Amino acid sequence: MTSTGSAPGTRGAAAGRRIGLGVMHGLWRPRVLGAWRVPPSGPAILAVNHSHFVDGPMLMGTSPRPVHFLIKQEAFIGPLGPFLRGIGQIPVDRGSTDRAAVTGTLGVLERGGVMGIFPEGTRGEGDFASLRSGLAYFAVRSGAPVVPVAVLGSNDRPGRLVKALPAVRSRVDVVFGDPFEAGDGSGRRTRAALDEATVRIQRHLTDHLADARRQTGR
């Protein structure tokens, strides 16, 4: 049994949601589709594509529930570190098996909280073409449903004043999909079972991304 004592508290994530809500709606024009698909209670994993710096904060500000994210430990250097920890985010060493990050993530889910995870591990094309096994492990181990999320428009180039950010007041679409179970129902956590779960997850995520692009025309 995982102890929830090492998991970040819910109050910080709730504060992060309020901050994200104000910043995202102040700088851009988020359009949120399908937020009702996020389970209203109990553990859940939001699996979001990642092509731009703003994707995580955008999801934090538009999700109907407070979200804890796994964030690369390099972001916790200097004054940003206490802030990120204060809003319930979890540092992770992407170069190794980070036991503290694993324990913290499982603790959030055990407590019935929501984790946000970038299945691709880092920013890229945001097309779910290459998934790491971490999402499958957390989903199978915890039994939490996976909710696919597509953030579209964050990487649009026209009108940018700052290269690292979308153009101010531009529209960014956040599309939530139907939750699904990553495992096969057997409870197996073998390497083969996790590999099968990863394939299953990738199929759901790429299908959702294609549907989200049809819905939004992006």
DRENNU-755105 format. One record per atom (N, C-alpha, C, O, CB): x, z, y. Coordinates in pm, whole numbers, plus 50000, padded with zeros to 5 digits. Glycine has a CB too. Layout:
BEGIN
X:Z:Y .
...
This chain:
BEGIN
50085:50000:49881 .
50000:50000:50000 .
50088:50000:50124 .
50184:50077:50132 .
49904:50123:50001 .
50057:49915:50220 .
50134:49907:50343 .
50087:50013:50441 .
49966:50030:50462 .
50124:49767:50405 .
50180:50082:50501 .
50142:50181:50602 .
50113:50113:50734 .
50191:50029:50780 .
50253:50285:50621 .
49999:50148:50797 .
49966:50089:50926 .
50040:50156:51040 .
50030:50113:51155 .
49817:50096:50950 .
50115:50264:51008 .
50185:50336:51114 .
50291:50252:51182 .
50323:50277:51299 .
50248:50459:51058 .
50347:50153:51113 .
50451:50069:51171 .
50394:49947:51241 .
50469:49868:51299 .
50549:50026:51064 .
50263:49930:51237 .
50198:49816:51301 .
50167:49849:51447 .
50137:49964:51478 .
50069:49776:51226 .
50174:49751:51537 .
50140:49777:51677 .
49993:49813:51691 .
49910:49769:51611 .
50172:49655:51764 .
49961:49893:51791 .
49825:49938:51811 .
49734:49832:51870 .
49780:49732:51924 .
49824:50058:51899 .
49604:49856:51858 .
49505:49759:51904 .
49492:49758:52056 .
49456:49656:52115 .
49370:49789:51842 .
49521:49871:52122 .
49503:49877:52267 .
49596:49780:52338 .
49557:49716:52437 .
49527:50019:52318 .
49720:49768:52289 .
49814:49676:52352 .
49768:49532:52342 .
49774:49458:52440 .
49950:49689:52289 .
49721:49491:52223 .
49673:49354:52205 .
49550:49327:52291 .
49533:49216:52342 .
49640:49328:52059 .
49464:49428:52307 .
49346:49412:52393 .
49388:49391:52538 .
49329:49310:52609 .
49254:49535:52381 .
49492:49465:52581 .
49543:49446:52716 .
49605:49307:52731 .
49588:49242:52834 .
49647:49554:52750 .
49678:49262:52626 .
49736:49129:52628 .
49630:49021:52639 .
49650:48920:52707 .
49819:49107:52504 .
49517:49042:52573 .
49407:48945:52581 .
49354:48936:52724 .
49327:48826:52773 .
49293:48983:52484 .
49339:49050:52790 .
49289:49049:52928 .
49388:48978:53021 .
49348:48902:53109 .
49263:49193:52978 .
49517:49005:53001 .
49619:48939:53083 .
49617:48789:53057 .
49618:48709:53151 .
49760:48998:53054 .
49615:48750:52929 .
49614:48609:52894 .
49491:48539:52949 .
49500:48426:52996 .
49619:48592:52743 .
49377:48606:52943 .
49253:48549:52994 .
49265:48516:53142 .
49226:48408:53186 .
49136:48644:52971 .
49321:48611:53220 .
49334:48588:53363 .
49435:48480:53396 .
49408:48394:53480 .
49374:48715:53430 .
49551:48483:53329 .
49656:48386:53359 .
49617:48245:53316 .
49633:48150:53392 .
49787:48427:53290 .
49566:48232:53193 .
49533:48098:53143 .
49422:48032:53224 .
49429:47913:53254 .
49493:48106:52996 .
49319:48110:53258 .
49209:48053:53337 .
49247:48037:53483 .
49187:47957:53554 .
49085:48141:53324 .
49347:48113:53529 .
49391:48099:53666 .
49477:47976:53689 .
49470:47913:53794 .
49466:48221:53708 .
49558:47942:53589 .
49651:47831:53605 .
49600:47698:53548 .
49632:47591:53598 .
49781:47865:53540 .
49519:47707:53441 .
49472:47585:53376 .
49321:47590:53355 .
49255:47683:53400 .
49543:47564:53241 .
49267:47492:53287 .
49123:47487:53262 .
49100:47482:53110 .
49075:47374:53056 .
49056:47363:53333 .
49109:47595:53043 .
49089:47595:52898 .
48946:47558:52862 .
48851:47603:52926 .
49124:47732:52839 .
48932:47475:52760 .
48801:47446:52703 .
48806:47495:52559 .
48884:47445:52478 .
48766:47290:52712 .
48723:47591:52528 .
48725:47656:52397 .
48609:47607:52313 .
48493:47614:52355 .
48720:47810:52412 .
48640:47557:52194 .
48539:47506:52103 .
48545:47582:51971 .
48653:47598:51913 .
48558:47354:52080 .
48432:47627:51923 .
48424:47688:51790 .
48474:47830:51780 .
48506:47875:51670 .
48498:47607:51695 .
48484:47903:51891 .
48535:48041:51886 .
48448:48129:51796 .
48496:48229:51743 .
48542:48101:52027 .
48322:48093:51780 .
48231:48171:51696 .
48274:48169:51549 .
48225:48249:51469 .
48089:48118:51710 .
48363:48078:51514 .
48409:48072:51375 .
48506:48183:51339 .
48528:48210:51221 .
48474:47939:51349 .
48564:48248:51438 .
48655:48360:51410 .
48570:48477:51358 .
48475:48517:51425 .
48737:48401:51539 .
48603:48532:51240 .
48525:48645:51189 .
48517:48756:51293 .
48618:48791:51353 .
48588:48699:51059 .
48398:48812:51317 .
48382:48913:51422 .
48448:49046:51391 .
48471:49127:51481 .
48238:48937:51447 .
48480:49069:51265 .
48547:49193:51227 .
48629:49168:51102 .
48614:49065:51036 .
48444:49308:51204 .
48715:49263:51069 .
48800:49250:50952 .
48923:49168:50979 .
48934:49105:51085 .
48722:49189:50838 .
49018:49167:50885 .
49144:49096:50906 .
49124:48945:50912 .
49037:48890:50845 .
49243:49131:50796 .
49206:48880:50993 .
49203:48734:51003 .
49339:48687:51051 .
49409:48756:51125 .
49090:48686:51099 .
49375:48566:51009 .
49499:48503:51053 .
49463:48375:51126 .
49399:48287:51069 .
49595:48474:50932 .
49504:48363:51252 .
49483:48241:51328 .
49609:48156:51315 .
49717:48195:51361 .
49452:48272:51479 .
49596:48042:51251 .
49709:47952:51227 .
49704:47840:51330 .
49617:47753:51324 .
49708:47894:51082 .
49796:47842:51425 .
49788:47750:51540 .
49907:47654:51541 .
50019:47692:51509 .
49784:47829:51671 .
49880:47529:51577 .
49988:47432:51593 .
50072:47470:51714 .
50025:47541:51803 .
49933:47288:51607 .
50195:47424:51718 .
50288:47472:51820 .
50374:47358:51872 .
50471:47317:51809 .
50378:47584:51764 .
50335:47307:51989 .
50414:47200:52051 .
50461:47238:52190 .
50534:47163:52253 .
50333:47072:52057 .
50419:47357:52239 .
50454:47392:52375 .
50460:47543:52393 .
50397:47618:52319 .
50355:47331:52472 .
50535:47586:52491 .
50554:47727:52522 .
50422:47802:52545 .
50411:47919:52511 .
50643:47741:52644 .
50325:47735:52602 .
50202:47802:52644 .
50102:47821:52531 .
49999:47886:52551 .
50139:47724:52755 .
50128:47766:52413 .
50029:47770:52304 .
49991:47913:52265 .
49873:47943:52249 .
50083:47697:52183 .
50090:48001:52249 .
50061:48139:52212 .
49981:48212:52317 .
49874:48266:52286 .
50190:48213:52186 .
50029:48216:52443 .
49950:48282:52548 .
49810:48221:52565 .
49715:48293:52594 .
50024:48274:52679 .
49799:48089:52546 .
49668:48026:52558 .
49573:48079:52452 .
49456:48106:52480 .
49680:47873:52546 .
49623:48095:52329 .
49537:48147:52222 .
49504:48295:52248 .
49391:48338:52223 .
49606:48131:52085 .
49601:48371:52297 .
49575:48512:52327 .
49463:48525:52430 .
49382:48617:52422 .
49702:48580:52378 .
49459:48434:52527 .
49360:48443:52634 .
49226:48382:52601 .
49129:48405:52673 .
49412:48378:52754 .
49217:48304:52494 .
49091:48237:52462 .
49029:48285:52331 .
48912:48256:52304 .
49113:48088:52454 .
49104:48358:52250 .
49048:48410:52125 .
48940:48513:52155 .
48953:48591:52249 .
49160:48471:52037 .
48833:48515:52076 .
48728:48615:52098 .
48771:48756:52059 .
48702:48852:52091 .
48605:48577:52021 .
48885:48768:51988 .
48936:48898:51949 .
49083:48910:51989 .
49154:48809:51994 .
48919:48921:51796 .
49131:49032:52017 .
49272:49049:52051 .
49362:49001:51937 .
49331:49021:51820 .
49302:49196:52083 .
49475:48938:51974 .
49564:48877:51876 .
49704:48935:51887 .
49758:48949:51997 .
49568:48725:51893 .
49763:48967:51772 .
49905:49003:51762 .
49979:48878:51715 .
49935:48812:51621 .
49928:49126:51664 .
50090:48847:51778 .
50169:48731:51737 .
50305:48773:51684 .
50363:48872:51728 .
50187:48634:51854 .
50355:48697:51588 .
50495:48703:51550 .
50572:48616:51649 .
50547:48496:51659 .
50518:48657:51401 .
50666:48676:51722 .
50740:48605:51826 .
50889:48620:51799 .
50935:48729:51764 .
50703:48656:51967 .
50965:48513:51816 .
51109:48518:51787 .
51173:48633:51864 .
51141:48658:51980 .
51177:48384:51824 .
51265:48702:51797 .
51325:48822:51855 .
51405:48794:51982 .
51423:48883:52064 .
51414:48889:51753 .
51452:48670:51999 .
51528:48636:52119 .
51444:48653:52246 .
51499:48674:52354 .
51578:48491:52109 .
51312:48645:52232 .
51225:48660:52349 .
51213:48804:52395 .
51163:48831:52504 .
51087:48605:52318 .
51261:48899:52312 .
51247:49040:52343 .
51369:49097:52416 .
51382:49218:52431 .
51222:49119:52217 .
51457:49009:52462 .
51576:49053:52534 .
51540:49080:52681 .
51465:49003:52741 .
51689:48946:52524 .
51592:49188:52736 .
51568:49219:52877 .
51430:49278:52901 .
51368:49332:52809 .
51586:49095:52960 .
51381:49268:53025 .
51253:49332:53062 .
51133:49274:52989 .
51029:49339:52981 .
51232:49319:53210 .
51144:49151:52935 .
51030:49093:52864 .
51003:49166:52734 .
50889:49167:52686 .
51056:48944:52837 .
51106:49229:52675 .
51089:49298:52548 .
50985:49410:52553 .
50891:49409:52474 .
51220:49354:52504 .
51000:49508:52645 .
50901:49614:52654 .
50760:49562:52684 .
50661:49617:52636 .
50941:49713:52761 .
50753:49456:52764 .
50621:49399:52795 .
50555:49343:52671 .
50439:49370:52643 .
50633:49290:52902 .
50631:49262:52594 .
50575:49202:52473 .
50533:49308:52372 .
50427:49298:52310 .
50676:49106:52410 .
50617:49409:52355 .
50581:49518:52263 .
50458:49593:52315 .
50373:49637:52237 .
50699:49616:52245 .
50451:49608:52447 .
50339:49680:52506 .
50205:49611:52486 .
50101:49677:52484 .
50363:49698:52651 .
50207:49479:52471 .
50081:49406:52447 .
50065:49372:52298 .
49990:49281:52262 .
50076:49278:52532 .
50137:49447:52214 .
50111:49439:52071 .
50174:49326:51995 .
50128:49292:51886 .
49970:49432:52052 .
50280:49264:52051 .
50342:49152:51982 .
50459:49202:51894 .
50518:49306:51921 .
50391:49047:52084 .
50490:49125:51790 .
50585:49168:51688 .
50708:49076:51689 .
50694:48956:51669 .
50519:49169:51549 .
50829:49131:51710 .
50950:49047:51706 .
50985:49012:51562 .
50964:49092:51470 .
51069:49119:51773 .
51038:48893:51543 .
51077:48850:51409 .
51210:48777:51415 .
51232:48694:51504 .
50969:48759:51346 .
51298:48808:51323 .
51425:48737:51307 .
51397:48617:51219 .
51375:48631:51098 .
51537:48829:51245 .
51399:48498:51278 .
51364:48377:51203 .
51473:48333:51107 .
51452:48244:51025 .
51332:48265:51298 .
51591:48395:51118 .
51702:48354:51032 .
51715:48432:50904 .
51805:48405:50823 .
51827:48366:51107 .
51627:48529:50882 .
51636:48610:50762 .
51498:48664:50726 .
51401:48642:50798 .
51737:48726:50781 .
51490:48735:50614 .
51367:48802:50577 .
51360:48932:50656 .
51429:49029:50624 .
51359:48828:50422 .
51277:48935:50758 .
51269:49048:50850 .
51166:49147:50796 .
51045:49128:50814 .
51232:49000:50994 .
51214:49252:50731 .
51123:49347:50667 .
51035:49421:50768 .
50919:49450:50739 .
51203:49447:50586 .
51089:49450:50884 .
51009:49520:50985 .
50894:49432:51032 .
50782:49481:51051 .
51097:49560:51105 .
50921:49302:51052 .
50816:49210:51094 .
50711:49193:50984 .
50591:49187:51013 .
50877:49073:51129 .
50755:49187:50859 .
50662:49174:50746 .
50572:49297:50738 .
50451:49285:50724 .
50739:49155:50614 .
50634:49415:50747 .
50557:49539:50739 .
50459:49551:50855 .
50344:49591:50836 .
50652:49660:50739 .
50504:49516:50975 .
50416:49522:51092 .
50298:49427:51080 .
50185:49463:51114 .
50493:49490:51217 .
50324:49306:51032 .
50217:49206:51016 .
50115:49251:50913 .
49994:49245:50938 .
50276:49071:50976 .
50162:49296:50798 .
50071:49343:50695 .
49993:49466:50742 .
49878:49486:50704 .
50148:49375:50565 .
50057:49549:50825 .
49989:49666:50879 .
49874:49627:50970 .
49768:49688:50965 .
50087:49753:50954 .
49896:49526:51054 .
49789:49477:51143 .
49670:49429:51059 .
49555:49462:51089 .
49841:49362:51234 .
49698:49352:50955 .
49592:49296:50872 .
49522:49406:50791 .
49400:49404:50774 .
49648:49189:50779 .
49600:49501:50741 .
49542:49612:50665 .
49447:49693:50751 .
49347:49745:50702 .
49653:49702:50609 .
49477:49703:50879 .
49394:49778:50972 .
49270:49697:51013 .
49182:49750:51081 .
49475:49817:51095 .
49263:49570:50973 .
49149:49486:51010 .
49170:49410:51139 .
49074:49369:51203 .
49027:49570:51022 .
49297:49391:51179 .
49328:49322:51302 .
49349:49173:51281 .
49336:49121:51170 .
49449:49381:51365 .
49382:49104:51390 .
49400:48959:51390 .
49546:48926:51419 .
49602:48972:51518 .
49308:48891:51494 .
49607:48845:51332 .
49743:48797:51353 .
49740:48650:51392 .
49665:48571:51334 .
49828:48817:51226 .
49822:48613:51489 .
49843:48474:51523 .
49977:48429:51468 .
50079:48494:51491 .
49835:48452:51677 .
49978:48319:51396 .
50101:48272:51333 .
50117:48122:51357 .
50021:48046:51346 .
50100:48303:51180 .
50240:48081:51392 .
50273:47940:51400 .
50328:47898:51263 .
50442:47930:51233 .
50378:47911:51516 .
50250:47830:51181 .
50295:47797:51045 .
50420:47711:51041 .
50494:47713:50942 .
50185:47726:50971 .
50445:47636:51150 .
50563:47550:51154 .
50689:47628:51187 .
50800:47577:51172 .
50543:47438:51255 .
50673:47752:51231 .
50787:47838:51256 .
50846:47827:51394 .
50898:47925:51447 .
50891:47809:51157 .
50839:47710:51455 .
50896:47688:51587 .
50826:47571:51652 .
50748:47501:51587 .
51049:47664:51578 .
50853:47549:51780 .
50789:47437:51849 .
50839:47305:51793 .
50956:47290:51759 .
50814:47444:52000 .
50747:47209:51785 .
50781:47076:51736 .
50676:46978:51783 .
50634:46982:51899 .
50792:47074:51582 .
50634:46891:51694 .
50531:46793:51729 .
50391:46855:51727 .
50297:46798:51780 .
50537:46675:51633 .
50379:46973:51665 .
50249:47039:51661 .
50150:46971:51569 .
50029:46977:51593 .
50192:47047:51797 .
50200:46906:51464 .
50112:46830:51375 .
50101:46890:51235 .
50045:46827:51145 .
50160:46688:51365 .
50155:47010:51216 .
50152:47079:51087 .
50220:46999:50976 .
50186:47014:50859 .
50008:47108:51047 .
50317:46914:51012 .
50382:46829:50912 .
50477:46907:50822 .
50500:46868:50707 .
50459:46717:50981 .
50531:47016:50872 .
50627:47094:50794 .
50595:47242:50808 .
50618:47300:50914 .
50773:47064:50838 .
50543:47302:50703 .
50503:47442:50706 .
50602:47530:50633 .
50654:47493:50527 .
50365:47459:50647 .
50629:47648:50688 .
50707:47748:50617 .
50612:47830:50529 .
50490:47823:50542 .
50783:47840:50718 .
50672:47907:50439 .
50591:47979:50340 .
50536:48113:50390 .
50458:48177:50320 .
50672:48003:50217 .
50577:48156:50511 .
50537:48287:50560 .
50387:48305:50570 .
50334:48409:50529 .
50597:48311:50693 .
50317:48205:50623 .
50172:48215:50637 .
50106:48234:50501 .
50017:48318:50487 .
50117:48090:50705 .
50148:48157:50402 .
50089:48170:50268 .
50111:48311:50214 .
50020:48369:50155 .
50150:48065:50172 .
50230:48366:50232 .
50259:48501:50182 .
50165:48602:50246 .
50104:48683:50175 .
50405:48539:50210 .
50152:48599:50378 .
50067:48697:50446 .
49921:48681:50406 .
49850:48780:50388 .
50082:48685:50597 .
49876:48557:50394 .
49736:48533:50360 .
49704:48577:50218 .
49601:48641:50194 .
49702:48386:50378 .
49792:48543:50124 .
49768:48578:49984 .
49785:48728:49963 .
49706:48791:49892 .
49864:48500:49891 .
49887:48786:50024 .
49914:48929:50007 .
49800:49014:50066 .
49760:49113:50005 .
50048:48967:50075 .
49749:48976:50183 .
49648:49057:50251 .
49505:49021:50211 .
49414:49103:50222 .
49663:49043:50400 .
49486:48897:50164 .
49351:48849:50136 .
49275:48809:50261 .
49156:48780:50254 .
49274:48955:50063 .
49342:48807:50376 .
49275:48773:50503 .
49244:48623:50507 .
49326:48542:50464 .
49363:48813:50623 .
49128:48586:50559 .
49097:48444:50576 .
49186:48382:50684 .
49228:48449:50778 .
48949:48425:50611 .
49213:48254:50668 .
49292:48178:50765 .
49198:48094:50851 .
49115:48021:50798 .
49399:48088:50694 .
49212:48105:50981 .
49133:48025:51075 .
49225:47923:51140 .
49315:47961:51214 .
49063:48115:51183 .
49206:47793:51113 .
49291:47693:51178 .
49256:47679:51326 .
49139:47681:51363 .
49277:47556:51107 .
49359:47665:51409 .
49339:47651:51553 .
49425:47535:51603 .
49544:47528:51573 .
49374:47783:51629 .
49364:47446:51678 .
49437:47334:51738 .
49438:47352:51890 .
49333:47359:51952 .
49374:47197:51699 .
49557:47359:51948 .
49572:47362:52093 .
49617:47222:52135 .
49724:47177:52096 .
49676:47473:52141 .
49535:47155:52213 .
49561:47016:52250 .
49564:47001:52402 .
49480:47055:52473 .
49453:46924:52190 .
49664:46928:52449 .
49677:46905:52593 .
49786:46986:52656 .
49822:46962:52771 .
49550:46935:52660 .
49841:47085:52582 .
49947:47169:52640 .
50076:47092:52659 .
50163:47132:52736 .
49972:47290:52553 .
50090:46980:52587 .
50215:46903:52594 .
50199:46774:52673 .
50290:46690:52674 .
50263:46870:52454 .
50085:46757:52742 .
50066:46637:52823 .
50168:46636:52936 .
50193:46739:52999 .
49922:46629:52878 .
50225:46520:52963 .
50333:46510:53061 .
50288:46481:53205 .
50348:46536:53297 .
50427:46406:53019 .
50186:46397:53229 .
50154:46360:53367 .
50118:46481:53454 .
50046:46570:53411 .
50039:46261:53368 .
50170:46481:53577 .
50131:46581:53675 .
50203:46714:53666 .
50167:46808:53737 .
49990:46606:53664 .
50304:46725:53581 .
50374:46853:53570 .
50458:46880:53693 .
50527:46792:53745 .
50462:46854:53445 .
50452:47007:53739 .
50543:47051:53844 .
50661:47125:53782 .
50772:47121:53835 .
50470:47142:53944 .
50636:47192:53670 .
50740:47262:53596 .
50744:47202:53456 .
50642:47195:53388 .
50713:47418:53591 .
50862:47159:53414 .
50875:47087:53287 .
50824:47167:53168 .
50768:47110:53075 .
51019:47050:53263 .
50843:47300:53171 .
50809:47383:53057 .
50660:47418:53049 .
50618:47484:52955 .
50888:47509:53060 .
50581:47374:53147 .
50440:47412:53152 .
50351:47290:53171 .
50395:47191:53230 .
50416:47513:53264 .
50226:47296:53123 .
50132:47187:53152 .
50106:47180:53302 .
50131:47276:53375 .
49999:47206:53074 .
50055:47067:53348 .
50023:47052:53490 .
49918:47157:53531 .
49823:47182:53457 .
49971:46909:53519 .
49938:47216:53648 .
49845:47318:53697 .
49705:47260:53707 .
49686:47148:53755 .
49891:47373:53834 .
49607:47338:53662 .
49465:47303:53662 .
49431:47188:53568 .
49321:47133:53575 .
49422:47268:53801 .
49523:47152:53479 .
49491:47051:53379 .
49410:47117:53267 .
49412:47239:53251 .
49621:46986:53321 .
49338:47034:53191 .
49254:47087:53084 .
49334:47102:52956 .
49407:47011:52917 .
49132:46997:53061 .
49320:47216:52892 .
49381:47242:52762 .
49269:47280:52667 .
49194:47374:52694 .
49491:47355:52770 .
49258:47209:52556 .
49152:47235:52459 .
49203:47327:52349 .
49311:47307:52294 .
49101:47103:52398 .
49124:47428:52316 .
49153:47520:52207 .
49036:47510:52109 .
48924:47550:52140 .
49175:47670:52258 .
49064:47456:51991 .
48957:47428:51894 .
48977:47512:51769 .
49078:47499:51699 .
48955:47277:51859 .
48881:47599:51740 .
48884:47684:51622 .
48810:47617:51507 .
48704:47558:51526 .
48823:47823:51653 .
48867:47627:51387 .
48805:47568:51269 .
48742:47672:51179 .
48745:47792:51208 .
48905:47488:51192 .
48686:47627:51069 .
48623:47717:50974 .
48728:47798:50898 .
48829:47743:50855 .
48537:47637:50875 .
48705:47928:50882 .
48799:48011:50804 .
48798:47971:50657 .
48695:47927:50604 .
48764:48161:50819 .
48912:47988:50591 .
48922:47956:50449 .
49017:48054:50382 .
49098:48119:50448 .
48970:47810:50429 .
49006:48063:50249 .
49094:48149:50171 .
49216:48067:50127 .
49202:47956:50075 .
49019:48208:50049 .
49334:48123:50148 .
49456:48049:50113 .
49485:48053:49964 .
49538:47957:49908 .
49574:48104:50190 .
49452:48164:49901 .
49481:48179:49758 .
49379:48109:49671 .
49281:48053:49720 .
49487:48324:49722 .
49404:48112:49541 .
49314:48047:49446 .
49215:48146:49383 .
49141:48111:49292 .
49394:47977:49336 .
49216:48269:49434 .
49124:48369:49384 .
49179:48451:49269 .
49114:48547:49225 .
48999:48304:49341 .
49296:48416:49219 .
49354:48486:49104 .
49430:48612:49145 .
49454:48701:49063 .
49446:48393:49028 .
49469:48619:49272 .
49549:48731:49318 .
49697:48715:49288 .
49776:48805:49320 .
49500:48857:49255 .
49738:48603:49228 .
49879:48582:49196 .
49962:48569:49323 .
49919:48508:49421 .
49896:48457:49109 .
50084:48628:49321 .
50176:48614:49433 .
50311:48562:49388 .
50414:48593:49447 .
50192:48748:49505 .
50311:48483:49283 .
50434:48422:49234 .
50478:48312:49329 .
50401:48268:49415 .
50415:48367:49090 .
50602:48267:49312 .
50651:48156:49394 .
50564:48033:49378 .
50534:47964:49475 .
50796:48124:49358 .
50523:48004:49256 .
50437:47887:49232 .
50303:47904:49303 .
50251:47808:49361 .
50414:47867:49081 .
50248:48025:49299 .
50119:48049:49364 .
50131:48034:49516 .
50040:47980:49580 .
50067:48189:49330 .
50243:48081:49573 .
50263:48067:49717 .
50285:47921:49756 .
50239:47877:49861 .
50382:48153:49762 .
50356:47847:49671 .
50375:47704:49698 .
50241:47631:49697 .
50215:47546:49782 .
50470:47642:49595 .
50155:47665:49600 .
50023:47604:49593 .
49939:47642:49715 .
49867:47558:49769 .
49951:47647:49463 .
49950:47768:49758 .
49876:47813:49876 .
49924:47739:50001 .
49843:47704:50087 .
49892:47965:49894 .
50055:47716:50011 .
50109:47644:50127 .
50053:47502:50133 .
50017:47454:50240 .
50262:47640:50121 .
50047:47436:50019 .
49989:47300:50014 .
49842:47304:50055 .
49795:47219:50130 .
50003:47239:49872 .
49770:47404:50005 .
49628:47419:50038 .
49610:47443:50187 .
49522:47384:50251 .
49566:47534:49957 .
49694:47530:50243 .
49687:47559:50386 .
49716:47434:50468 .
49645:47405:50565 .
49785:47670:50423 .
49819:47361:50431 .
49857:47242:50507 .
49744:47140:50508 .
49719:47076:50610 .
49984:47179:50449 .
49677:47125:50396 .
49566:47030:50390 .
49454:47070:50486 .
49400:46987:50558 .
49511:47019:50246 .
49419:47199:50485 .
49315:47247:50575 .
49355:47230:50721 .
49274:47189:50804 .
49283:47394:50547 .
49480:47263:50753 .
49524:47258:50892 .
49531:47115:50945 .
49488:47088:51057 .
49659:47324:50906 .
49584:47023:50865 .
49594:46884:50911 .
49455:46821:50923 .
49431:46741:51013 .
49681:46800:50815 .
49364:46857:50832 .
49227:46806:50843 .
49160:46859:50970 .
49090:46785:51039 .
49144:46847:50718 .
49184:46986:50999 .
49125:47044:51121 .
49183:46979:51246 .
49110:46951:51341 .
49147:47196:51125 .
49314:46956:51246 .
49377:46895:51362 .
49319:46756:51387 .
49291:46720:51502 .
49530:46887:51343 .
49301:46677:51282 .
49242:46544:51296 .
49100:46553:51350 .
49061:46474:51435 .
49244:46470:51162 .
49023:46649:51300 .
48885:46667:51347 .
48884:46711:51492 .
48800:46666:51570 .
48810:46768:51259 .
48976:46801:51530 .
48982:46848:51668 .
49016:46734:51763 .
48963:46727:51873 .
49084:46960:51681 .
49105:46646:51719 .
49139:46532:51805 .
49020:46438:51822 .
49001:46380:51928 .
49259:46456:51748 .
48940:46423:51717 .
48820:46340:51729 .
48720:46405:51825 .
48658:46337:51906 .
48754:46318:51589 .
48705:46536:51814 .
48610:46607:51900 .
48648:46597:52048 .
48562:46578:52134 .
48602:46753:51860 .
48777:46610:52075 .
48822:46618:52215 .
48869:46484:52271 .
48884:46470:52392 .
48933:46718:52227 .
48893:46386:52185 .
48944:46258:52230 .
49089:46263:52272 .
49133:46184:52356 .
48863:46208:52343 .
49167:46358:52212 .
49307:46375:52253 .
49402:46341:52138 .
49524:46350:52154 .
49331:46519:52302 .
